[in-house]
Amino acid sequence: MKTAVHTENLIIGAGVSGLALASRLKAGSYLILEKEREAGGYCRTFYAGEFVWDYAGHFFHFSQQQLRRRFAPFLQSGDNVYNHKRTLIFYRGRYVDYPFQFNICQLDKEEFIDCLCGLFEGRGGEAPANFKEMLYAKFGVPIAEKFLIPYNEKLYSCDLNELDIDAMGHFFPKAEPAEIIRHFRGEKIGTYNDTFFYSAKGAAAFVEELLKEVDAGSLRLGRQVERILPDRQVAVAGDLEVHYRRLISTMPFPRLLSMCGLPHRASYTSNKVLIFNLGFDAPPEDRTVHWIYYPDPDLVFYRVGFYNNILHRDKMSLYVEIGLPEDARVRPEDWFDRVLCDLKKAGLVTAHKLLAWNCVLMDPAYVHISAESQREKEQLKARLAQEHIHTIGRYGDWKYCSIEDCVAQAYQLGERLAAGSAREEAIT
Ligand SMILES: Cc1cc2nc3c(=O)[nH]c(=O)nc-3n(C[C@H](O)[C@H](O)[C@H](O)COP(=O)(O)OP(=O)(O)OC[C@H]3O[C@@H](n4cnc5c(N)ncnc54)[C@H](O)[C@@H]3O)c2cc1C
């Protein structure tokens, strides 16, 4: 027996996108269904005694004026720390500043000259057709093969030829050779996350902030949408049958397509990221680094971050990120010994004693953006919009983006819906 419910706006998912959207709508005009027992999506936090862990570090870097103003009281509250990012690459047993391509002058003389020559050679040929070709064309063979390709292959767990040139958008640190040379002389090239905030309460603190503007009675946790009937404007979640005027989904785009029975040609693949959070009894050797990149294929992780350095605490508290293919069968316990062994190999764990740990799987984590999937996605979004369905967020819109981007997109759609001026078309 189903219980029928009617709402103007049905929001699927209470991650940052769904919550930010709801905060722009009138109380009573929406219903949020979230499959988990807790709101936040990937911005959730675990508390293990004195250790505070996220789904991998989730740091706040608000660059848009409007959002910086909106969240200023939260960001400047006592729980938040502000950091000037310090990140390194563990390259052939020593450390080089990140990004590699801007800091080749820190390599041995021979490797430096090799990279420098590569940076200037072979430019102006045919336009690159995919991500891997872009790496070769923009930075030359040595830089591409020493860091950019091995690192990104570990992260994405796919053939980089299959990714679009712009698969990482503004998150990829690009610069012209002349700027790189000026960088050697101290003229810094900015990247999107040069500074960032983080809360002593973890990423969940940001979700708490968003929840302040959401009508608690309109948020139903532990409710997974299983079916959507677009022609009837109905979604089904267990014994609930929700009749909506508009549906706004933040669940992964391919899942929405299959629920709506919308056929597609492009493949919408992604990687998985397995995260180990580890708390130790003693400080790390380097008390200033925020995270380190590992291109070496012999080390299982591609990145390790230091929560304790970010929060200015003593005991080493790490997040360790492992990129895996979409079809990998993952049993976290199979990876635990290897992670500890490789942390020792990398010199991060020495005489440290492990006090606490946990493990989470992010699936999907990094979506594989191809030129074909991007093109088709826009057409499919337009078709969905005709059926009063919008799809937003990192996974809803199947893209590489930050918390800030998700909030900005959700606000934009929310304001249009609230004003009643929503043209029934996909939001780009
Ligand atoms: C390894 C990694 C590190 C990152 N680090 C950062 C960082 O430092 N800073 C930053 O700004 N961003 C970071 N991000 C990006 C950030 O996680 C996302 O941009 C953001 O959390 C996405 O929010 P969302 O609401 O769009 O999606 P999600 O967080 O995925 O929320 C979607 C929600 O929908 C729910 N849902 C799904 N299907 C259903 C269903 N059928 N029925 C009901 N509910 C459903 C899910 O349970 C979930 O709660 C990182 C991402 C990754 C992968």
The ligand as a Gaussian input file, in Angstrom:
#p B3LYP/6-31G(d) Opt

LIG

0 1
 C       38.198000      12.401000      -3.436000
 C       37.372000      13.681000      -3.475000
 C       37.808000      14.783000      -2.756000
 C       37.085000      15.980000      -2.815000
 N       37.552000      17.063000      -2.113000
 C       36.898000      18.242000      -2.222000
 C       37.397000      19.403000      -1.535000
 O       38.415000      19.367000      -0.827000
 N       36.714000      20.578000      -1.688000
 C       35.590000      20.668000      -2.483000
 O       35.047000      21.777000      -2.610000
 N       35.087000      19.585000      -3.109000
 C       35.706000      18.385000      -3.000000
 N       35.206000      17.274000      -3.635000
 C       33.935000      17.430000      -4.399000
 C       32.693000      17.364000      -3.479000
 O       32.673000      16.118000      -2.817000
 C       31.438000      17.447000      -4.329000
 O       31.508000      18.509000      -5.245000
 C       30.151000      17.628000      -3.502000
 O       30.211000      17.026000      -2.236000
 C       29.025000      17.025000      -4.319000
 O       27.798000      17.261000      -3.670000
 P       26.439000      16.802000      -4.356000
 O       25.356000      17.176000      -3.416000
 O       26.357000      17.306000      -5.751000
 O       26.568000      15.209000      -4.485000
 P       26.604000      14.111000      -3.334000
 O       27.425000      14.520000      -2.206000
 O       26.933000      12.832000      -4.036000
 O       25.085000      14.063000      -2.836000
 C       24.094000      13.346000      -3.525000
 C       23.126000      12.773000      -2.496000
 O       22.109000      12.065000      -3.183000
 C       21.806000      10.882000      -2.446000
 N       21.172000       9.933000      -3.363000
 C       21.740000       9.311000      -4.429000
 N       20.849000       8.492000      -5.024000
 C       19.684000       8.619000      -4.335000
 C       18.399000       8.038000      -4.477000
 N       18.107000       7.163000      -5.455000
 N       17.425000       8.408000      -3.597000
 C       17.681000       9.296000      -2.600000
 N       18.896000       9.849000      -2.406000
 C       19.884000       9.539000      -3.276000
 C       23.163000      10.431000      -1.930000
 O       23.047000       9.561000      -0.831000
 C       23.794000      11.776000      -1.555000
 O       23.531000      12.134000      -0.225000
 C       35.900000      16.065000      -3.598000
 C       35.457000      14.943000      -4.285000
 C       36.184000      13.763000      -4.241000
 C       35.694000      12.575000      -5.022000

